[in-house]
Amino acid sequence: QPSVSRQIRQLEEIVGAPLFERSGGRLRLSAAGRVFLPVARDLLRRADVATDYLRAATEPRAISLSLVAPETTVGDVIAPFLAQRSGEVASVIVREAIPDAVFGEVLAGNADVGISSGTALAGLASRPVIRFAVLAYVPAGDELARHRSVRLEELVKRPLIVLSPGHGTRRVFDNAVTEAGLRYTIAAEANVGHVAQAMAVSGQGVAVVTDDRRYGLRPVFIEAGGGRLMLPLFAAWNPTHYAVGAIETLVGELAAYAETRYGSRAAAPAIRPKRSGATDRG
C-alpha cells in the first residue's frame, strides 16, 4: 500500500492535479481523475501495442492475431484451417460478425484481419481467399436436376428462394440479375442456407445458395455474364499494421488451404454426404 500511495502522488505531481479525493481512508476519483482516466487507459493500450510491435519485430511467431468472419466462414473455412496449423506459428483469436460488418471491424481496429464476401473498405489492403459457386438447388425429380448448369435468364422464370439482403450470396445474385436487365420472383427469403434448401424440398421454389447440399437436393451451376456465378471471399487488413508481415503470411496460408480444400467447387457442384451445421458462407 505505501508503494501504491507513493506512485499515485508521483503521478499527481506529473499531471499537476489531484486525481483522487481522500476521505475516511478511501480514495475516489476527483473531477481531474475522471478526465484523466480515459487518457490513462489509452496510454496503457498503446503500451500493449508497442510491446506487441517489438515482439513482432523480434519474434514474429510469438504474436497473437485477431480474426473476424461470418459464422459459416468460421465454421467451414477458418476452423478447419486452424485445426491443421502448426502450434509453432502466430496464434489466432477468432470471433464472428455479420458479413456486412466484418471489414468495418477491421477498419475500426477491433480486429487485425477480416474474411468476408464483398469489396474491402478504402484504407484496407486485401487479397482474394477462395471462390464458391452460387448454386441453384432443386429436388431430384425436377427437370432442372438433369442439367449441369442453368442460364440465369431461364432460372429467373422460376420462383426463387433467396437469402436476406445482408448475405454476400444474395448481393452477387441480385447484381447479376440487374446487370442482365432481368427480374425474378421471390417465393421466400431465408437467413440461413439450409432453411432455403428445406423450403426447396417442400416445393416452394428453387433455392439459391452456396452451401453443401442437403435433403437429397441436386446442385446446379448458374451461368451468367459468360461464366459461372461465383461468390468470392476476401481477406482485408490495415496495411500499416505493426504485424503486417505476420498477417500476410497468415492470409497466404489460409488461401492455399482453402484452394486445396475447396478449389474443386469451382469446377463441379458438390454432391457430398449431408454434413450437419453447413450453412451459406456469405
Long-range contacts (C-beta under 8 A, 24 or more apart in sequence): 49-242, 52-242, 52-243, 53-242, 53-243, 56-242, 56-243, 56-245, 56-246, 60-90, 60-243, 60-245, 60-246, 60-249, 61-88, 61-89, 61-90, 61-246, 62-90, 63-90, 63-91, 63-243, 63-246, 64-90, 64-91, 64-92, 64-93, 65-90, 65-91, 65-92, 65-93, 65-112, 65-113, 65-243, 65-246, 65-247, 65-250, 66-92, 66-93, 66-94, 66-95, 66-110, 66-111, 66-112, 66-113, 67-92, 67-93, 67-94, 67-95, 67-111, 67-112, 67-113, 67-114, 67-115, 67-250, 68-94, 68-95, 68-96, 68-97, 68-102, 68-105, 68-106, 68-110, 68-111, 68-113, 68-114, 68-115, 69-94, 69-96, 69-97, 69-102, 69-114, 69-115, 69-116, 70-96, 70-97, 70-98, 70-99, 70-102, 70-115, 70-116, 70-281, 70-282, 71-96, 71-279, 72-193, 72-211, 72-278, 72-279, 72-280, 72-281, 72-282, 73-115, 73-116, 73-233, 73-281, 75-277, 75-278, 75-279, 76-278, 76-281, 77-115, 77-129, 77-130, 77-233, 77-254, 77-258, 77-261, 77-262, 77-281, 78-115, 78-254, 80-257, 80-261, 81-253, 81-254, 81-257, 81-258, 84-257, 85-253, 90-243, 90-246, 90-249, 90-250, 92-250, 98-166, 99-166, 99-167, 99-168, 99-282, 100-166, 102-236, 103-236, 106-236, 106-237, 106-238, 107-238, 109-238, 112-237, 112-238, 112-241, 112-243, 112-247, 113-235, 113-236, 113-237, 113-247, 113-250, 113-251, 114-235, 114-236, 114-237, 115-233, 115-234, 115-235, 115-254, 116-168, 116-233, 116-234, 116-236, 116-282, 117-168, 117-169, 117-171, 117-172, 117-231, 117-232, 117-233, 117-234, 117-281, 117-282, 118-168, 118-171, 118-234, 119-234, 120-234, 120-236, 121-236, 123-238, 124-236, 124-237, 124-238, 124-239, 125-236, 125-237, 125-238, 125-239, 125-244, 126-234, 126-235, 126-236, 126-237, 127-234, 127-235, 127-251, 127-255, 128-232, 128-233, 128-234, 128-235, 128-255, 129-232, 129-233, 129-234, 129-235, 129-251, 129-254, 129-255, 129-258, 130-232, 130-233, 130-255, 130-258, 130-259, 130-262, 130-263, 131-230, 131-231, 131-232, 131-233, 131-265, 131-266, 132-210, 132-230, 132-231, 132-233, 132-262, 132-265, 132-281, 132-282, 133-210, 133-221, 133-222, 133-228, 133-229, 133-230, 133-231, 133-265, 133-266, 133-269, 134-169, 134-172, 134-173, 134-208, 134-209, 134-210, 134-222, 134-229, 134-230, 134-231, 135-208, 135-209, 135-210, 135-219, 135-220, 135-221, 135-222, 135-269, 136-206, 136-207, 136-208, 136-219, 136-220, 136-221, 136-222, 137-196, 137-197, 137-200, 137-206, 137-207, 137-208, 137-209, 137-213, 137-217, 137-218, 137-219, 137-220, 138-200, 138-206, 138-207, 138-217, 138-218, 138-220, 139-200, 139-201, 139-203, 139-216, 139-217, 139-218, 140-216, 140-217, 140-218, 142-218, 144-206, 144-218, 144-220, 145-218, 145-220, 147-220, 148-220, 148-221, 148-269, 149-220, 149-221, 149-222, 149-223, 149-228, 150-220, 150-221, 150-222, 150-223, 151-223, 151-224, 152-176, 152-177, 152-180, 152-182, 152-222, 152-223, 152-224, 152-229, 153-180, 153-182, 155-184, 155-206, 155-222, 156-182, 156-183, 156-184, 156-185, 158-205, 158-206, 159-185, 159-186, 159-187, 159-204, 159-205, 159-206, 160-184, 160-185, 160-186, 160-187, 160-205, 160-206, 160-207, 160-208, 161-186, 161-187, 161-188, 161-189, 161-190, 161-196, 161-199, 161-200, 161-204, 161-205, 161-206, 161-207, 161-208, 162-186, 162-188, 162-189, 162-190, 162-196, 162-208, 163-189, 163-190, 163-191, 163-192, 163-193, 163-196, 163-208, 163-209, 163-280, 163-282, 164-189, 164-190, 164-191, 167-280, 167-282, 168-231, 168-281, 168-282, 169-193, 169-208, 169-209, 169-210, 169-231, 169-280, 169-281, 169-282, 170-282, 171-282, 172-229, 172-230, 172-231, 172-282, 173-208, 173-222, 173-229, 176-222, 176-224, 176-225, 176-229, 179-224, 179-225, 180-224, 180-225, 192-279, 192-280, 193-278, 193-279, 193-280, 194-278, 194-279, 196-280, 209-280, 210-280, 210-281, 210-282, 211-278, 211-279, 211-280, 211-281, 212-270, 212-272, 212-274, 212-275, 212-278, 213-269, 213-270, 213-271, 213-272, 213-274, 214-274, 214-278, 215-274, 218-271, 219-269, 219-270, 219-271, 220-269, 221-269, 228-266, 230-266, 231-281, 231-282, 233-258, 233-281, 233-282
